[in-house]
Amino acid sequence: MLGAIEAGGTKFVCAVGDESGKIQERFQVSTTVPEETIPWVIEFFKKYPIQAIGIGSFGPIDVNRESPTYGMITTTPKTAWRDFPFVDTFKEAFSVPVGFNTDVNAAALGESVLGAAKGLDSCLYITVGTGIGAGAIVQGELLQGWSHPEMGHILVRRHPNDEYKGKCPYHADCLEGLAAGPAIEERWGAQGIHLVERSEVWEMEGYYIAQALMQYILVLSPKKIIIGGGVMNQKQVFTSIYKFLSELMNDYITLPKLSNYIVSPGLGDNAGITGSLLLAHRALLEAGLEK
């Protein structure tokens, strides 16, 4: 039995299941501070004979195994979680292998193995919600270098009608600062669910996301792009993305039909937790402990 944690900025989703993605039971707790959230998570897993745990976490995090701070949350805007030793905490609590990566990399893994990119050795998973993040599978492996990708913080051109200053505390008007959920709410004065009929909101959203996708496509050339997160529940954003991306690419390279190439998660809201189960299974295999 495997344990999985999808550690998000607003909630932790925990589950026990197996590498096929089958979930036996799940548990959810709010992301407050480590002293409050983590004991609830540990208590949940103590009910089960778990062999390994996979963690897909909000970031930035340290995924470099040679680093002295490997397994920690680092420069997150959630100050209570800075320098939290995620991996060590769960190794000490359960004495089992722990797989660790970003929440979006976990979702990318889930989608590549069991979701919309199943059978492909390359895909990009993007979440557009409270923040914007992306994970990538390249030649069958999670993309990682000095650190993990932070694709939500690239710079984009401003929409001609956008005078909003930007929400990102680090970069102001990066992609996340202009297109994440909090930016939409602050710019337009209401949450997205109350802006459904205002086409200019979703046209601007597509304008920014399409610019990002152009850059990701030209650099990574993924075989499938999957976009999830709360903002993308407004399906009209996809139409706007297809329009602006076509204009930006200007037939420079040949792409598949965009409505087949850029899609919603095949696993729905379970992409992250499924990927975390797969991270646990990988950790078990690496430790040579699978029975």
C-alpha positions in Angstrom: 0.0 0.0 0.0 1.2 3.5 -0.9 0.6 6.8 0.7 0.3 10.1 -1.3 0.2 13.7 -0.4 -0.8 16.5 -2.7 0.3 19.5 -0.7 -1.4 22.6 -2.1 -1.4 26.2 -1.0 -4.9 25.9 0.4 -5.3 22.3 1.3 -3.5 19.0 1.7 -5.1 16.0 -0.1 -3.9 12.7 1.3 -4.6 9.2 0.0 -3.7 5.6 0.2 -3.8 3.4 -2.8 -1.5 1.7 -5.4 0.5 2.4 -8.5 -2.5 1.8 -10.8 -4.0 5.0 -9.4 -6.7 3.1 -7.4 -7.4 5.1 -4.3 -8.6 3.2 -1.2 -9.3 6.2 1.0 -8.5 9.9 1.0 -8.4 12.7 3.6 -8.2 16.4 3.3 -7.0 19.1 5.7 -6.5 22.8 5.3 -3.0 24.2 4.7 -2.5 26.4 7.8 0.9 26.1 9.5 3.0 22.9 9.8 2.4 22.5 13.5 -1.4 22.2 12.8 -1.5 20.5 9.4 1.2 17.9 9.6 -0.1 16.0 12.7 -3.4 15.5 11.0 -1.6 14.0 7.9 0.6 11.7 10.0 -2.4 10.5 12.0 -4.3 9.6 8.7 -1.4 7.5 7.4 -0.8 5.7 10.7 -4.0 3.8 10.1 -2.4 2.0 7.2 0.6 -0.3 6.5 2.1 2.0 3.9 5.3 0.9 2.2 6.3 4.3 0.8 5.0 7.9 0.6 4.9 10.2 -2.4 4.7 14.0 -1.9 3.8 16.5 -4.5 4.3 19.9 -2.9 3.7 23.6 -3.5 7.0 25.3 -3.8 9.6 26.4 -4.4 11.1 23.2 -2.9 14.6 21.7 -3.0 14.6 18.6 -5.2 18.4 18.3 -5.6 19.3 15.1 -3.7 22.9 16.4 -3.3 21.8 19.5 -1.6 21.9 19.9 2.2 18.4 21.2 2.1 17.0 18.5 -0.1 13.4 17.7 0.8 12.6 21.1 2.2 10.2 23.8 1.2 12.3 26.9 0.5 11.3 30.4 -0.5 7.5 30.0 -0.5 5.4 33.1 0.0 3.7 31.0 2.7 6.2 32.1 5.3 5.2 29.6 8.0 6.3 26.8 5.6 9.7 28.2 4.7 12.5 25.7 5.5 10.0 23.0 6.5 11.8 19.6 6.2 9.1 17.7 4.4 11.0 14.6 3.5 12.8 14.2 6.8 9.5 14.7 8.7 7.8 11.7 7.0 10.9 9.5 7.0 11.2 10.0 10.7 7.5 9.3 11.3 7.2 6.2 9.1 10.7 4.9 8.3 9.7 4.3 4.6 11.0 5.6 1.3 9.7 9.1 0.4 9.3 10.4 -3.1 9.4 14.2 -3.4 8.6 16.6 -6.1 6.5 19.6 -7.0 2.7 19.3 -7.1 2.7 20.1 -10.8 5.5 17.6 -11.6 3.4 15.0 -9.7 0.4 15.9 -11.8 2.5 15.7 -15.0 3.6 12.3 -14.0 0.1 11.2 -13.3 -1.2 12.5 -16.6 1.7 10.9 -18.5 1.2 7.4 -17.1 -2.6 7.2 -16.5 -4.2 10.4 -18.0 -4.5 12.6 -21.1 -0.8 11.9 -22.1 -0.9 8.2 -21.5 1.5 6.4 -23.9 3.5 9.5 -24.6 7.0 10.1 -23.4 6.6 13.9 -23.4 4.0 16.2 -22.0 3.5 19.5 -20.1 1.1 19.9 -17.2 0.1 23.4 -16.2 -2.1 24.5 -13.4 -3.8 27.9 -13.4 -5.4 28.6 -10.0 -4.2 30.4 -6.9 -0.8 30.4 -8.6 0.5 29.2 -11.9 3.0 26.3 -12.1 4.0 23.7 -14.7 5.7 20.3 -14.7 7.1 18.5 -17.7 7.9 15.0 -18.8 10.8 14.9 -21.3 11.8 11.5 -22.8 9.9 9.8 -20.1 11.5 11.6 -17.2 10.5 14.5 -15.0 12.3 17.6 -16.1 14.7 18.8 -13.4 18.0 20.5 -13.4 19.6 22.7 -10.8 16.1 22.9 -9.4 12.6 22.2 -10.6 10.8 24.3 -13.3 9.1 27.5 -12.3 7.3 28.2 -15.5 4.6 30.3 -13.9 7.1 33.2 -13.4 8.2 33.8 -17.0 7.7 37.3 -18.3 4.9 38.0 -20.9 3.9 41.0 -22.9 1.1 43.1 -21.5 -2.3 43.1 -23.0 -2.9 46.6 -24.6 -5.9 47.2 -22.3 -4.3 45.9 -19.1 -3.1 48.5 -16.6 -3.1 46.1 -13.6 0.2 46.3 -11.7 0.5 42.5 -11.1 0.0 40.3 -8.1 3.3 38.4 -7.8 5.2 39.5 -4.6 8.5 38.7 -6.4 8.0 39.8 -10.0 4.8 41.8 -10.0 3.7 41.3 -13.6 5.1 37.9 -14.5 2.6 35.3 -15.9 1.4 34.3 -12.4 1.2 37.9 -11.4 -1.1 38.7 -14.3 -3.1 35.5 -14.9 -3.5 33.5 -11.7 -6.8 33.5 -9.8 -5.9 36.3 -7.3 -4.8 38.6 -10.2 -8.1 38.1 -12.0 -10.0 38.9 -8.8 -8.0 42.0 -8.0 -8.0 43.3 -11.5 -11.7 42.8 -12.2 -13.0 43.2 -8.6 -14.7 39.8 -8.4 -13.9 36.1 -8.3 -13.9 34.3 -11.6 -17.1 32.4 -10.9 -18.8 35.8 -10.9 -17.3 37.0 -14.1 -18.5 34.1 -16.4 -20.4 36.3 -18.7 -17.6 38.9 -19.2 -15.8 37.8 -22.3 -13.1 40.4 -22.0 -11.9 38.7 -18.8 -11.4 35.3 -20.4 -10.0 36.8 -23.6 -7.3 38.5 -21.6 -6.6 35.3 -19.7 -6.1 33.4 -23.0 -3.9 36.2 -24.3 -1.4 35.7 -21.4 -1.6 31.9 -21.3 -1.1 31.6 -25.1 2.1 33.6 -24.8 3.4 31.3 -22.2 2.5 28.2 -24.3 4.3 29.6 -27.3 7.5 29.8 -25.3 7.0 26.3 -23.7 6.3 24.8 -27.1 9.3 26.3 -28.8 11.7 25.3 -25.9 10.3 21.9 -24.9 8.2 20.7 -27.8 5.8 18.6 -25.7 3.7 16.0 -27.4 0.6 17.0 -25.3 -0.2 20.0 -23.1 -2.6 19.6 -20.2 -4.0 22.6 -18.4 -5.9 22.3 -15.1 -6.6 24.4 -12.0 -9.6 26.3 -10.9 -9.3 29.1 -13.5 -9.5 26.6 -16.3 -13.0 25.5 -15.1 -14.0 28.4 -17.3 -13.8 26.5 -20.5 -14.0 29.6 -22.7 -10.4 30.2 -21.7 -9.4 27.3 -24.0 -11.1 29.0 -27.0 -9.2 32.2 -26.3 -5.9 30.3 -25.9 -6.4 28.5 -29.3 -7.1 31.8 -31.0 -4.1 33.7 -29.6 -1.7 30.8 -29.9 -2.5 30.4 -33.5 -1.9 34.1 -34.2 1.4 34.0 -32.2 2.8 30.9 -33.9 1.8 32.2 -37.3 2.4 28.8 -38.9 6.1 28.9 -37.9 5.9 25.2 -36.9 3.3 22.7 -37.6 1.2 21.7 -34.5 -1.6 19.1 -34.1 -5.1 20.4 -34.0 -5.0 22.7 -30.9 -8.2 21.3 -29.4 -6.6 17.8 -29.3 -3.1 19.1 -28.4 -4.0 21.4 -25.5 -6.6 19.7 -23.3 -8.0 19.4 -19.8 -6.6 16.8 -17.4 -7.6 13.3 -18.2 -7.6 12.5 -14.5 -9.6 15.6 -13.6 -8.9 16.7 -10.1 -7.1 13.5 -9.3 -4.0 14.3 -11.4 -1.9 15.5 -8.5 -2.8 12.8 -6.0 -2.4 10.0 -8.6 1.0 11.4 -9.5 2.0 11.4 -5.9 1.0 7.7 -5.7 3.4 7.1 -8.6 6.1 9.1 -6.8 5.7 6.7 -3.9 5.9 3.7 -6.1 9.1 5.1 -7.7 10.6 5.6 -4.3 9.8 2.1 -3.4 11.4 0.7 -6.5 14.5 2.8 -6.0 14.9 1.5 -2.5 14.5 -2.1 -3.8 11.7 -2.8 -1.4 8.8 -3.7 -3.7 7.4 -7.1 -2.9 
